[in-house]
Amino acid sequence: MEDKAFELISKMYADMTQRMDTIQKEVQDGFIKLEDKTDTRFTALFDGYKQSYEKLTTLENKVDELSSKIQKQDVEIRVIRNTAAN
């Protein structure tokens, strides 16, 4: 009787171990697929962020350049007005 119980417990243990290994492999495969999808999406988001940042930097430089020109023209206008007034 004890031998049959031991065999039954051994079979149950082997079956549970096999099922746990299968579940662990499926979970691991699921994580790998999730990581691949996440990496791809984060890469795309990062590329978009980088392009936006580069465009913003370009626009800031243009605005700075235009501001400088406007300040220079303001000074020139004042000089012209002072010269014309005298």
C-alpha positions in Angstrom: 0.0 0.0 0.0 2.8 2.4 0.9 4.5 1.7 -2.4 1.4 2.5 -4.4 1.0 5.8 -2.5 4.6 6.6 -3.0 4.3 5.9 -6.8 1.1 8.0 -7.0 2.8 10.9 -5.2 5.9 10.5 -7.4 3.7 10.6 -10.5 1.8 13.6 -9.3 5.1 15.4 -8.4 6.5 14.6 -11.9 3.3 15.8 -13.6 3.2 19.0 -11.5 6.9 19.7 -12.2 6.3 19.2 -15.9 3.3 21.6 -15.9 5.2 24.2 -13.9 8.1 24.0 -16.4 5.6 24.5 -19.2 4.0 27.4 -17.5 7.3 29.0 -16.7 8.4 28.7 -20.3 5.2 30.2 -21.6 5.5 33.1 -19.1 9.1 33.7 -20.1 8.2 33.6 -23.8 5.4 36.1 -23.1 7.9 38.5 -21.3 10.3 38.2 -24.2 7.6 39.1 -26.7 6.5 42.0 -24.5 10.0 43.3 -24.2 10.4 43.2 -28.0 7.2 45.1 -28.5 8.2 47.6 -25.8 11.7 48.2 -27.2 10.3 48.8 -30.7 7.7 51.3 -29.4 10.1 53.1 -27.2 12.6 53.4 -30.0 9.9 54.9 -32.3 8.9 57.3 -29.5 12.5 58.3 -28.9 13.0 58.9 -32.6 9.9 61.1 -32.6 11.1 63.0 -29.5 14.5 63.5 -31.1 13.1 64.9 -34.3 10.8 67.3 -32.3 13.7 68.4 -30.2 15.9 69.1 -33.3 13.1 71.0 -35.0 12.5 73.1 -31.8 16.2 73.9 -31.6 16.2 75.0 -35.2 13.2 77.2 -34.6 14.8 78.7 -31.5 17.9 79.6 -33.4 15.8 81.3 -36.1 13.9 83.3 -33.6 17.1 84.4 -31.9 18.5 85.4 -35.3 15.3 87.4 -36.1 15.4 89.1 -32.7 18.9 90.2 -33.2 18.0 91.6 -36.6 15.1 93.5 -35.1 17.2 95.0 -32.4 19.8 96.1 -34.9 17.1 97.7 -37.1 15.6 99.4 -34.0 19.0 101.0 -33.3 19.4 102.0 -37.0 16.0 103.6 -37.0 16.8 105.6 -33.8 20.0 106.8 -35.4 18.2 107.8 -38.6 15.5 109.7 -36.7 18.1 111.5 -34.6 20.0 112.5 -37.7 16.9 113.6 -39.5 15.7 115.6 -36.4 19.0 117.5 -36.2 
